[in-house]
């Protein structure tokens, strides 16, 4: 895939992929700059609404030019694909950023202000994002923030692509009216932003439950302002959340500017290139300086033995075509350009293949290596081919990890899993979700990362039946209404049956789309 041509761009790496769209890191050789390229395969669409949303995202972003919103560069078609190119913003999403836990209140206030500034600008242009969550918020090392992924956004007062009875978004960050399938406006985004800011300062989403049903129930029933008051957050943040997390939309702040005005001004110069270590770690710097001075003295007084052996006796490092590490390098990830490999805490399962030991290279003669050296080099190459690869799995909310039928571990992982090279079936199991499965190709010495948000992989069915009904999906009973929460289903077609012994049976073929909630409203008395 690297250096593959796509219209006027050169594809460098995959960033994200699903059944019908892909996101790449690419290069625009005309301008000599990197871009992010989002493509849509027109031959593989589940329904026309997917294309309409893609085109609408491009049209919306042409109106949004703000430092806290990702900037669109180009939109077009190539062969059987639509594409949008965006500015390349070298940062992590807020979910990854939160895991570092290396920033203080000042930095978090600055990020909150930027999030509200970007949202306020979008709302003033009548754009509702509809999917504000940490994964769609980017932050770089200088603590600059940009809102990304406007794929579900719409302009207020315009006809929405999604049918009025279909709900889209990420359940853990939806406003109550979004879950209920009501018409949305800018205040719906403010509720989602309130959840993000709560998580930014506390490290947790206050509404997340043991499964999706519990999460939806919490958003509809729990008192967000009360949760904020009990979380030990800064007073100004509690004031903001009191205005943002009201279940009744009419009681929320009128706009993002009103919320931002509740935050104190950011004072003081940025520290450590935007980073500030927690107080518990601030003693490290003087200690490391003292250690460095002591090490320097010892090095002068007692030169290390390896310095007495000159480079003439050092083995040569060679790269093999298609290999991720050099021959002669003991699986050093840093030398391979893939970052540090896991430490000794890596899980060693029965699936793991041991890497053959490398034999030392016999001395070579004046005319080059002899037959014994050539044989040893061949063995080293074979050992490299059999070297293990590394798999890191990130899954929200959590999942048991299976390779094939064998359980390996449970997320979150402390370190990467070591696997023999080749094809492996990754399966993620959580009692509140359908099973997730994916085929992976593990390469020798390479590190593969998989990120899965279970909340975004499935669709939902919300049945509201009067006076009541027993719900069946493909003949299997799924409960009696009121169900309490939407049913989670893998995307696809299903035979829906609703039965009440006092009325004729209701049958319908339904189509459930990924990350959408299909609402079925049925009044048996009107069908007599």
N, C-alpha and C positions, 0 to 999 in steps of 0.2 A: 503493500500500500504506500509506503513512503515514496515521495517524489512522483506520485501519480498525478497526471494532468487532469484538471476539471475546469473546462472552459478556460478562462484566463488565469486560473489559480493553480498552484502546485500543492497537493495535499501532503502534509507532513506527518500527521498522527491522528488517530481516533480520539475523540474526547467523550463521546456519548453515542449510543445507538439503540433504536428500538425497532419494531416491526416495519415501520414505514418512513422513519426519518433518521438522519445521522447528523452529528456535529463533529467537525474536524478543526484541528489547527492547520492552517494553510498559509501560504506565502503569495503575496501579489508581486511577481517579479518586475512588473512595470514600475512600481513605486518602491520596491525593495523593503517591504514591511510585512509583518505577520498580521493575519486576520483570523477571525473565527468564522467558519463557514457552516451554515445550517442548511441542509438539503432535504427535499421531500421527494420520495419515489412515487411518481404519478401512476405507475403500473401496479402499485401494491397498497391501495387505499381501502380502508374498511368502509368508508362512506364519504359522500361529497363534502360534508361539513369539515373534514380534516383539511382539505385544500382551501376551503373558504377561510378557515382560521389562520392558515399560513399566510395567505394573501393579505388578510386583515392586519396581521401582526406587522407586515412591512408598511402598510398604509398608515398605521398608527404611529410607528416609530419615525416616519418622515416628519411628523409634527412635534416630536419631542427632542429638543436639543438642550440638554441640561447636564451639568458636570456630574450629577448623581444618578444619571440614567445611561445605560449602555447605548452607544451611538451606532446607528445603522449606516453602513457605507454604500451598499449596492443591493439591488434586487433584480433577478432575471431568471431565464430558463436555459437549460443546457440538456440536450438530448431529451430524456424522459424525466427530467428533474426540474423542480423549482428550487431556487436557492436565495438565501439572504446572507450577506457578509456583514460582520460586525467588527468594531474596533477590537483589537487584541488587548485585553486588560490583564496583566500578569499578576493575578492574585488568587486567593482561595475563596470558596464560598463561606458564608458565615458559619455554617455547620462545622467545617473544618477549623475555622478560626477559633470557635468556642472551645474546642478540645485543648487548645494550648494553655488556657488559663494563665496567661502571662501579662495581663493588662489590668489597669486600675480603673477607678470610677471616672476619672477625667477622660480617658480614651473612650469609654463606653458611652459617656454623655455626648462626645463628639460624633460617634457613629449614629447614635439615636437622632441627633439633629440632622445629619446628612440623609438618613432614611426618610425622615419627615419632609425634608426639603425636596427630595426627588418625588415623593408621593404628592406633595402639594402642587408641584409644577404640573404633574400629569393630571391631577384633578381639575386644575384651572383650565386645562385643555379638554375637559369632559371625558378623560380616559380613566376607566376603572381597571386596575390590574387583575384582580380576582384570584391571584395565587401568590400573595406575599408570604414567604416562608424563608428560613435561613438558606436553603439550597438555591434560591433565586436572588440572593444578595451577595455581591462580590466585594471583597476587601483586599487591598494590597498592603505591602510592607510599610507604606507611608500613611496608612490608615485612611486612605481615600475609599469611599464606598460608592458602588454603582448598583442600581436595581436592574436586573436582567430578566429575560424570558417573559415577553409579553404575549406568549402564544394563546393565553386565555383571556386577554384584555378585550374590552369593547368600549365604544364611545357611548356615553349616555344619550338617550333620546334617539339612538339609532336601532334599527331592527337587529336583534341578537341572532347570531348564527345558531346557537343552541336553542332547541325548542323550549318553550316556557316551562315545560314540565321536567326538563332535564337539568341536573345540577352538576357543575364542574368545579374543580378545585382540589385542595388537599385537606381531608377531613380534620386533621389535628389543628389546622389554622383557619378554619372557616368561621365566619360570623354566624350567629344563630339563624338569621334570615336566609343565609346561603344554604344552610342545611335543610331549611324548610322549603326551599325552592321558590322563594319570593323574589321580586324584582330587587336588584342590587343598585347601590350608588356608592359614592366616595366614602361614606361612613362605614361601609362594609370593609373596605380596605383598612380603615383606621382600627377596627377590631383586630384584624390579622396583624397589623403592625404592633398593636399593644401586646399580643402574645409573644411576638419576636422580641420586643424590648424587655418584657418580663423574663424571657429566657436568657437574654443578653446579660442581665444583672444577677439572676439567680442560678443560672446554669440548667434550668429545667422548664419544660412546657407545663403550665399548671393544670392543663386539661387532659393530658395524655393518660389513658387508662390501660388496663391489661390487654384490651383488644379494641378494635375499631368501634364496636357497639358501646363500650364503656366510655370511650373518648367522646363520641357524639352525645351521649347522655350527659356527660360533664359539661360540655359547651352549652347545652340547652337548659341545664338545671343549676349549675354551680354559680355562685356570686363572684365574678372576677375581681371587682374592687375589694371585696373582703379577703380573697386569697392574697392579693397584693399587700394589703395591710398586715397580714399575718406572716409574710415572707421575710421580714427584716430588711427590706429594701430602703434605699435613700428616700428621704421624705419627698423630694421633688419628683422622683420616679413614681412613688405611690400616688401622688396627686395626678400625674399624667395617666396612670393606669386606671384611676378612678373615673376619668373622663373617657378613656378609650374602650374599656371592657364592659360597658353597660350592655346587658342583654337587649334592652329596649333601644333600638336604633335612635329614636327621637331624643333620648337622654344623653347620647354621646356628644362629644365635641363636634362643633359644626364643620371643622376643617383641620387639616394637618398643621396649619400655622397656629391655631389655638392650642394644640397640644405642645408644639415646640416652645411656645411662649411660657409654658409651665416649667421648663428646664432652666437651671441657672446658667449664666454665661460661662463658657469654657475659659479658664484662666491658666497662666503658666506656660512656659515654652515646652514643646514636645521633647520627650526624653528618649534617648537611645534609638534615634531614627524612628520615632513613633512608638517604640516599645517602652514599657516600664515594668521592671521586675517586681513581683510581689515583695512585701517587706521580709518575708521568710527567706528570700533568696538574695537579698541585697548585700549580705556579708560575703558572698562568693567572690566578688571582684577583688577586694583587697587581699583575700586569702590566696587567690590564684596568682596575683602579682607577686606576693611573698614567695610562693612556691616556685614561680618562674625564676626569680633572682637566685634562690637556693640551688635550683637545678643547674643554672648557668655556672655557678661557682664549682659545683661538683664535676661538671663536664670539663672545666679547665684543669682542675686538680687531678682528675682521673679520667682520661679520655676513654671513650667506649671502645671495646675491643674491635667492633666491626669497622671503626674508622681506620684501623691499622691495615685492613684488607682493602685494597684499592679496587676500583670498578673493573679492572681487567679480568678479575675472576668471577664477575657477576653474570648470571645467566641472561641470555637475550630474550626479550619479550616479543612475541609475534602474535598478530591477530589472524584468526582463521576466518575465511569467508562465511558469513552468516552466523558466526559465534558471538556470544555476548561478553565473553571474557577472554583475555589473552592466554596463550600457552605459557606455562611457567609461572602464572599467577595463581595462588591458591584460593580460587574462587573469591577474589577480592572485589566486592561490588563497587567500591569507589573507583577502582581502576577501570572497571567495565562501564562506568558512566551511568550506573543504575542506582547509585546511592548505597548507603550502608546496608549490609544484609543482616538478618536477625541474629541475636546473640544466642547463647547456649540455652536460653529458656524456651527455644522453639519446640513445639510438640513433636515428639518422635512416635509416629503411629506405625502399626504393622504394614501399612501401605508403602512406607518409605523404602526407596532403594538405596543401599549403601553405595557411596562413591568409591570406586577402586583407588587404592593408594597409588601415588605417582612414584616411580623409581627415579633415583638420581641419574643424571646424564653423565655417562662415562667421559673421560677427557677425550677431546678430539685431536686428531693429528694435524700436521701442517697443511695437509691437502683437504681439510674439512672433516666432518664427522665420519667415522667408520661404520661398518654394518651394525655393530652393537648399538651405536648412538641412534642410527636410523630406526632400529627396532624399538628402542625406548621412546623415540619421538612418536612412533605409530601408536604405542601403548598409551602415551599421554593424550594423544588426540582421541583415542577410543574412550579414555577415562573422562575427558571433557564432554563427549557426547552423552555419556551415562550420568553426568553430574546432575544433581537434583535441581529443580526450580522451586520458586517460592510463591505462595498464594496468600494474599491478605484479603480478608473478607470483612466488609463493613455493612451491617444490616440494621435498619431501623424498623420497628423498635428493638427487636432482638430475634434470633433464630438459632435453632440447632443446625449444625453444619454436617452434611453427609457428602461423602464421595462415593458415588454409586449407592450401594445399600449399607455402607458402613458409616456409623456416626463417628465424627472426628472430634468435634468440639462445639462450643456454644459461643455466639457473639455476646459482648464485644471481646475480640481477641487481644491478648497482650503482645503477641508477636506473630509473624507470618508462619504459615504451615509449609512444611518441606514435602514436596511431592516429586516422584520420578517424572522425567519428561514424557510427553505424550498427551493423548486425549483423555480427559476426565469429565464425568458428569457431576456437576455441582448441584446439590439440592439443599434448599433452605426450608425448614419446617418451623412453624409457629402455630400453636393451637387455635389462634384467632383468625388465621388467614389460610387461603388455599396454598398448596405447596408451590414453591418457585423452583424451576429447574433450568439449567443452562449447561451446554457443552463448552468446555474450556480446553485450550491448547497450551500446555505448559512446556516452555523451552528450557534447555539446559542453562543453568546459571542465571536465568532471567526472573525478575519479580513481576508478578501479575496482580493487579488490584481490582477487586470487584466491589462496587457500591450498589446497594439495593435499598430502596425505600418501599417497603411492602404496601404502605398506604396508597402509593401512586400506581400500582401495577394492576389493580383490579377495578371492576365497576360495581355499582350498587343498585339494588332494586328496593324502592320504597312503596309498599302497598298500603293504601288507605281505603278501607272497605266499610261501608255502612249496610246493615248494622254490625256485622262481623263476618269473617270467612276463614276457612282453613286454606292455607297457601301450599301449593305443590309446585315444585320445579322439576321438569322432566319426570313426573310421576312420584318424586320423593317428597314426603311431607317436610315443610320448613317452618311450621308454627301457625298459630291462630292470631288473627289481628285483634287488637293493635299489637304489632310486633315489638314496639319499643325502640327499634333501630332498623335502618335499612339492611337488607340481606347483602352479603358480599359475594360476588360471583366473578369468575374469570371472564374476560371478554369473549363474546360469541352469542349464538342464538340458543334460545331455550323455549320449551313449551311451558307456559304459565297456566295453571289451573287454580281457580278459587271456588270453594264449595261451601254452601250453606244449605242444609237439608230443606229449608223452607222456600228455596228459590231454584230456578234452573242453573245448572253449572255454567261457570264462565271459563272460556278457553281462549287463549291468544298466544301467538308466537311473538316473542319479544327479542330485541337485540340489545345486548349490554355492551357498552363501549368502555374502554379503559379510562379510568379516572373521572367517570361520569355517573350520576345517579339518575336512573329512570324512575319516574314517579307514575304509578298507576292509581287512578282515582275511580272507585267503583261504588255505585249506589244500587244495591240489588232491587230496591223498591221501584226505581225508575225503569227497570228492565222487565217489569211484569207484562 
